[in-house]
């Protein structure tokens, strides 16, 4: 095989897969930026607050003493409680799931940009999510913000499949409803975002599919109902001070 033939083959492969190649490079950069120095970062005060509310033997104690005492939804605290039972309480162990989600939002943001506009826009958005200092920081600390961002993006992805592409498959409806509920379990801001996006979908969904969209929203509501007593109790705490 001649050099010219090899060059043409590589060039053709690049033209067919250029977006994927660039995305892989962007994701790799995102991994490097998030891993750089992570072993030398001690727990922040907020992370110490999370860690201090993990040492309970029962789920009931966790909710009563570790969740109801402060204003965040129970989702992240419950997950970290279960996670540490398997992997321990070190900084890396507790932060690892947040790091994975901080990386996963890069290709997810690309998919949304490509879905709404085109592949070039998707790559630009992915590059922003890769290099934003704000997003990098929240990708390496055990706080609910990158989790809320991930589930918000996941909801947008499947909400778009329903609203824009009319792909009302059971899978898309379930994942949209599940991601909306997980937004609510993660943080009040992501819950409010999910609510606004859900209401917008009611106005934008085609009439012939509106009942399917409502079913997806009702699925999210049903999933959130067990947390409603916690929300009502936390609302009685008032604001800071």
C-alpha positions as CSV (number, residue, x, y, z in Angstrom):
1,X,0.0,0.0,0.0
2,X,1.5,3.3,-1.1
3,X,1.9,6.4,1.1
4,X,-0.7,8.2,-1.1
5,X,-3.3,5.5,-0.6
6,X,-2.7,5.5,3.2
7,X,-3.0,9.3,3.2
8,X,-6.3,9.2,1.3
9,X,-7.7,6.6,3.6
10,X,-6.8,8.6,6.7
11,X,-8.2,11.8,5.1
12,X,-11.5,10.0,4.2
13,X,-11.8,8.6,7.7
14,X,-11.2,12.0,9.2
15,X,-13.8,13.6,7.0
16,X,-16.4,11.0,8.0
17,X,-15.5,11.1,11.7
18,X,-14.0,14.6,12.3
19,X,-16.6,15.5,14.9
20,X,-16.1,12.3,16.9
21,X,-12.3,12.8,16.8
22,X,-12.5,16.4,18.0
23,X,-15.0,15.4,20.7
24,X,-12.7,12.6,21.9
25,X,-9.9,15.2,22.1
26,X,-12.1,17.6,24.0
27,X,-13.2,14.9,26.5
28,X,-9.6,13.9,27.0
29,X,-8.6,17.5,27.8
30,X,-11.6,17.6,30.2
31,X,-10.3,14.5,32.0
32,X,-6.8,15.9,32.3
33,X,-8.1,19.3,33.7
34,X,-10.2,17.6,36.2
35,X,-7.6,15.1,37.4
36,X,-4.8,17.6,37.7
37,X,-3.9,18.0,41.3
38,X,-7.1,16.3,42.6
39,X,-5.1,14.2,45.0
40,X,-3.8,17.3,46.7
41,X,-7.2,19.0,47.2
42,X,-8.5,18.6,50.8
43,X,-12.2,18.6,51.7
44,X,-13.8,22.1,51.5
45,X,-16.0,23.2,54.5
46,X,-19.1,22.2,52.5
47,X,-17.7,18.8,51.8
48,X,-16.9,18.3,55.5
49,X,-20.5,19.1,56.2
50,X,-21.5,16.3,53.8
51,X,-19.0,13.9,55.3
52,X,-20.0,14.7,58.9
53,X,-23.6,13.7,58.1
54,X,-22.8,10.3,56.8
55,X,-22.0,8.3,59.9
56,X,-25.4,6.9,60.7
57,X,-26.3,3.2,60.9
58,X,-29.8,3.4,59.6
59,X,-31.6,5.2,56.7
60,X,-34.1,6.7,59.2
61,X,-31.2,8.3,61.2
62,X,-29.7,9.6,58.0
63,X,-33.0,11.4,57.1
64,X,-33.8,12.6,60.5
65,X,-30.3,13.8,61.5
66,X,-28.4,14.2,58.2
67,X,-31.0,15.6,55.8
68,X,-33.8,17.4,57.7
69,X,-31.3,19.6,59.6
70,X,-30.4,21.5,56.4
71,X,-32.0,22.7,53.3
72,X,-30.8,20.6,50.4
73,X,-32.9,17.7,49.0
74,X,-32.0,14.2,50.2
75,X,-30.8,12.8,46.9
76,X,-27.1,13.5,47.0
77,X,-26.7,12.9,50.7
78,X,-28.5,9.5,50.5
79,X,-26.4,8.5,47.5
80,X,-23.1,9.4,49.2
81,X,-24.2,7.6,52.3
82,X,-24.7,4.4,50.3
83,X,-21.6,5.0,48.3
84,X,-19.3,5.4,51.3
85,X,-20.6,2.1,52.8
86,X,-19.0,0.4,49.8
87,X,-15.9,2.6,49.1
88,X,-15.0,4.4,52.3
89,X,-14.6,8.0,53.4
90,X,-11.5,9.2,51.7
91,X,-11.5,12.4,49.6
92,X,-11.1,10.5,46.3
93,X,-13.7,7.8,47.2
94,X,-16.3,10.4,48.0
95,X,-15.5,12.7,45.1
96,X,-15.3,9.9,42.4
97,X,-19.0,9.9,41.4
98,X,-19.0,13.7,41.0
99,X,-15.8,13.5,38.9
100,X,-17.5,11.0,36.6
101,X,-20.5,13.2,36.1
102,X,-18.3,16.2,35.6
103,X,-16.7,14.3,32.7
104,X,-20.0,12.9,31.4
105,X,-21.5,16.3,30.9
106,X,-19.0,17.1,28.2
107,X,-20.3,14.6,25.6
108,X,-23.8,15.2,26.8
109,X,-23.6,18.9,26.2
110,X,-22.2,18.1,22.7
111,X,-25.2,15.9,21.9
112,X,-27.6,18.7,22.9
113,X,-25.7,21.3,20.9
114,X,-25.7,19.0,17.9
115,X,-29.3,18.1,18.3
116,X,-30.5,21.8,18.6
117,X,-28.1,23.3,16.0
118,X,-25.2,21.3,14.4
119,X,-22.0,19.4,15.3
120,X,-19.8,22.5,15.2
121,X,-22.0,24.2,17.8
122,X,-22.0,21.0,19.9
123,X,-18.2,20.9,19.8
124,X,-18.0,24.6,20.9
125,X,-20.4,23.9,23.8
126,X,-18.4,20.8,24.8
127,X,-15.2,22.8,24.7
128,X,-16.7,25.4,27.0
129,X,-17.9,22.8,29.5
130,X,-14.4,21.2,29.3
131,X,-12.5,24.4,30.2
132,X,-14.8,26.4,32.4
133,X,-13.1,26.9,35.7
134,X,-16.5,27.0,37.4
135,X,-17.5,23.6,36.0
136,X,-14.1,22.1,36.6
137,X,-14.2,23.1,40.3
138,X,-17.7,21.6,40.8
139,X,-16.6,18.5,39.0
140,X,-14.0,17.7,41.7
141,X,-15.9,18.5,44.9
142,X,-18.7,16.5,46.5
143,X,-21.5,19.0,46.2
144,X,-24.9,18.7,44.4
145,X,-24.2,21.3,41.7
146,X,-22.5,19.2,39.0
147,X,-25.1,16.4,39.7
148,X,-27.9,18.9,39.1
149,X,-26.2,20.1,36.0
150,X,-25.9,16.5,34.7
151,X,-29.5,15.6,35.3
152,X,-30.7,19.0,33.9
153,X,-28.8,18.3,30.7
154,X,-30.1,14.7,30.6
155,X,-33.6,16.0,30.9
156,X,-33.0,18.5,28.1
157,X,-31.6,15.8,25.8
158,X,-34.7,13.5,26.2
159,X,-37.2,16.4,26.4
160,X,-35.8,17.5,23.0
161,X,-36.3,14.0,21.6
162,X,-40.0,14.2,22.7
163,X,-40.8,17.9,21.7
164,X,-38.6,18.5,18.6
165,X,-38.3,15.0,17.1
166,X,-41.6,13.5,18.2
167,X,-39.9,10.3,19.4
168,X,-42.4,9.3,22.1
169,X,-40.9,5.9,22.8
170,X,-41.3,4.3,26.2
171,X,-37.5,4.7,26.8
172,X,-37.4,8.4,26.0
173,X,-40.5,9.1,28.1
174,X,-39.2,7.2,31.1
175,X,-35.7,8.8,31.0
176,X,-37.2,12.2,30.6
177,X,-39.4,11.7,33.6
178,X,-36.7,10.0,35.6
179,X,-34.2,12.8,34.9
180,X,-36.8,15.4,35.9
181,X,-37.4,13.6,39.2
182,X,-33.6,13.3,39.8
183,X,-33.3,17.1,39.2
184,X,-35.8,17.6,42.0
185,X,-34.0,15.1,44.3
186,X,-30.7,16.9,43.7
187,X,-31.2,20.7,44.3
188,X,-34.0,23.2,44.4
189,X,-32.5,25.1,41.5
190,X,-32.4,22.1,39.2
191,X,-36.0,21.2,40.4
192,X,-37.2,24.7,39.4
193,X,-35.4,24.3,36.0
194,X,-37.2,20.9,35.5
195,X,-40.5,22.5,36.4
196,X,-40.0,25.4,33.9
197,X,-38.9,23.0,31.2
198,X,-41.9,20.7,31.9
199,X,-44.3,23.6,31.6
200,X,-42.7,24.8,28.4
201,X,-43.1,21.4,27.0
202,X,-46.9,21.5,27.7
203,X,-47.1,24.6,25.5
204,X,-44.9,23.2,22.7
205,X,-46.0,19.5,22.5
206,X,-48.2,18.6,19.5
207,X,-51.8,17.9,20.4
208,X,-51.7,14.3,19.2
209,X,-48.8,13.6,21.6
210,X,-49.8,15.8,24.5
211,X,-51.1,12.9,26.6
212,X,-47.8,11.0,26.2
213,X,-45.9,14.1,27.3
214,X,-48.2,14.5,30.3
215,X,-47.6,10.8,31.2
216,X,-43.8,11.5,31.3
217,X,-44.4,14.5,33.5
218,X,-46.7,12.5,35.8
219,X,-44.1,9.8,36.1
220,X,-41.6,12.4,37.4
221,X,-44.1,13.7,39.9
222,X,-44.9,10.1,41.2
223,X,-41.2,9.5,41.6
224,X,-40.8,12.7,43.6
225,X,-43.8,12.1,45.9
226,X,-41.7,10.2,48.6
227,X,-39.6,13.3,49.0
228,X,-42.5,15.7,49.5
229,X,-42.7,15.4,53.3
230,X,-38.9,16.2,53.5
231,X,-39.4,19.3,51.2
232,X,-42.3,20.6,53.4
233,X,-40.3,20.0,56.6
234,X,-37.2,21.8,55.1
235,X,-39.4,24.8,54.1
236,X,-40.0,25.4,57.8
237,X,-36.3,26.0,58.4
238,X,-36.4,29.4,56.9
239,X,-33.4,31.2,55.4
240,X,-29.8,31.6,56.5
241,X,-29.7,33.2,60.0
